[in-house]
Amino acid sequence: AGPLRPGPTNRPMSHGVYHIPTPINEPVRSYAPGSPERASLARELERQRGELVEIPLLIGGREVRTGKTVNVVMPHQHGHVLARAHQAGPAEVQAAIEAAEAARPAWEGLPFEARAAVLLKAAELLAGPWRDRVNAATMLGQSKTCHQAEIDSACELIDFWRFNPAFAQQLYAEQPRSAPGTWNRMEHRALDGFVLAITPFNFTSIAGNLPTAPALLGNTLLWKPSETSLLSNWYVMRVLQEAGLPAGVINFLPSRGSVIGPASIPDRRFAGLHFTGSTATFRNLWRQVGENLERYRAYPRLVGETGGKDFVFAHPSADNQALAVALLRGAFEYQGQKCSAASRAYIPRSLWGDLHERLRAGMEAMRMGDPSDFQNFIGAVIDRPAFEQHAEAIAAAQDSKDADVLIGGRTDASRGYFVEPTVILAKHPRYDTMLRELFGPILTVFVYEDRELEQALQHCAEDSEYALTGAIFAQERGVIERLSARLRSAAGNFYINDKPTGAVVGQQPFGGSRASGTNDKAGSVLNLLRWTSPRAIKETFVPPTDWRYPFLG
């Protein structure tokens, strides 16, 4: 038969059992006055303000400029253009599918440690030389404060790129038992086709994780970033290139969803969707997949994290100061534009008067403006449609007999899309903003009579179509257990005496159910399992040579 020669399936192998470096969560830098990281970030912010970036498509490792561009602006100064991004059309989407399919055999054929090394190197690049650039782009392009950018576009994305290889190694190491005379093995193949990653504006880390998690398992992808986070997402793509990601493994396709979906989902090689965004969009994409089932050579994997109407439920025994801080941070950090943001609260009458004053004092002290000014706690909401939705909800509450705007409520889009942190008091638990996702700095509070705790708990558990995050505040252990049990199905990430935001990779795997998504838990081995197609292998060392069983004797 001749000697084995290096090739896609029989290359020379080094023999060793390798172990991914034990991951640790990236420390969060403080950016305190006088700190070197604050000065360095301020210089990078100034530099990026002074340049206009051209963002191309990246297809098969080649930069593509279509000439059809959109402006990337600062939400807090929407007249300032940071970048111009070229847009993909159907022809470019088709080219990207072909590039992903062409790259898949060689990428999947690499040993796992080679694929893992790309993400591990990307993590170190982001932790070091690229940190300021990606953080500054997130601050300017998505209106995040330095702290919100640091915990997102630096720390969380670094964590995804360090922990996912360790989770994948754990997945590969789990093997079946073998009976005497046999050897049973399990291998995890890539999916049989390309994966489409559609990413949101609000977390640069999610934008980086959605394409790279499937890629780690040997898949190749199309990545459609959000139009309103293109600058930071382009820099993430460049980090991956510098880390050695081969051409065609991830193809970067700025475009509209109305173009990407119809141009990619009907393709028979469509193998999976990794999505974070609105519930309505995910349902529409799922519907498109259903309409094309007969075309596919394999059933696609659909993984989505979608909407939320995240709750805080307070028991009369709650610590009011801890509760106030959880609401102030949980509802208003990053302008409430987190999937996990506290947006509805159930407060007992006995706590409300004092809590109301604590909330007012905290909100009046919050400064709103350009996040490049490190004194500001609040930036702008992402774009005009978001601004208009929030302004309309506040105006409706001001005019309603069923609600009162207690704190805040002012809006101004003359320079940036600014919505003041707002508390709406709902007079019944099913008022519009107790149920509808707004994705802005608006907290709706329902005050229940202490004697009606069970009814309030019922509303919290059942009224919302969503089940992403939630928190309870109470002191006595029996009460904590009772509330936790009653709200068991109301949140995929559940917090006790803490705000419902801030999940950390490796500590709180993230995802919810009901209309909040498929609950496939980003930041854990559970998510990675969705991007493999397992093959069970049985080898019999000495097979039988007689077809007769003993019972026939």
Disulfide bonds with the S-S distance in Angstrom:
none
